[in-house]
Amino acid sequence: MGLYEYMMLDETEQWNVLWDKGIYLTHYLGNNEKCNLYALGDFFVEVELNHKTEKIVGKSHFKAGHLLDKYSGNIIF
């Protein structure tokens, strides 16, 4: 599945695909920010968590760019 096909799914289906087929790569801890990075096909999904409660507050999907930059040095293939 490519990024375009993933984006065409509704929100619930996106989460289901992420949990079923996504590969956890690493996490990022910043100032009041905690994110988990997953690989899914030829793109990445970042899941943002509340720093205190660990509950999901959002997600982003991308192939490259500034959202991926903060993980540089943390991903080992």
C-alpha positions in Angstrom: 0.0 0.0 0.0 1.3 3.4 -0.9 0.8 6.7 0.8 -2.0 7.8 -1.5 -4.0 4.6 -0.9 -3.5 5.0 2.8 -4.7 8.6 2.7 -7.8 7.5 0.9 -8.9 5.3 3.8 -11.1 6.6 6.5 -9.5 7.3 9.9 -10.5 4.0 11.5 -9.2 2.0 8.6 -5.9 4.0 8.7 -5.4 3.1 12.4 -6.3 -0.6 11.6 -3.8 -0.8 8.8 -1.1 0.9 11.0 -1.6 -1.5 13.9 -1.8 -4.6 11.6 1.0 -3.9 9.1 3.1 -1.0 10.5 6.6 -1.7 11.6 7.7 0.1 14.7 11.1 1.8 14.1 11.9 4.2 17.0 10.6 6.9 19.2 11.4 10.6 19.9 11.2 12.4 23.2 11.2 16.2 23.0 10.0 19.1 25.1 6.5 18.0 26.0 6.4 15.8 23.0 6.6 12.0 22.6 6.3 10.3 19.2 6.5 6.8 17.9 7.7 6.2 14.3 6.3 3.4 12.1 7.2 2.3 8.6 4.2 1.3 6.4 5.0 0.4 2.8 7.0 3.2 1.3 6.2 5.9 3.8 6.3 6.6 7.5 3.5 7.2 10.1 4.3 9.3 13.2 2.0 8.7 16.2 2.1 11.6 18.7 1.4 10.8 22.4 0.5 13.0 25.3 3.7 13.2 27.3 2.1 12.6 30.6 -0.8 10.2 29.9 0.7 8.3 26.9 -2.6 8.6 25.1 -2.6 9.2 21.4 -3.2 12.8 20.4 -2.6 12.6 16.7 -0.7 11.2 13.7 1.1 12.3 10.6 2.1 10.5 7.5 5.0 11.4 5.2 7.8 10.0 3.0 10.6 12.4 4.0 11.2 15.9 5.2 11.4 17.8 8.4 9.1 15.4 10.3 11.6 12.6 9.7 14.6 14.7 10.5 14.2 14.4 14.3 14.7 10.7 14.0 17.9 10.8 12.1 20.5 8.7 13.9 17.9 6.7 15.7 16.8 4.4 12.8 18.8 1.2 12.2 17.9 -1.0 9.2 
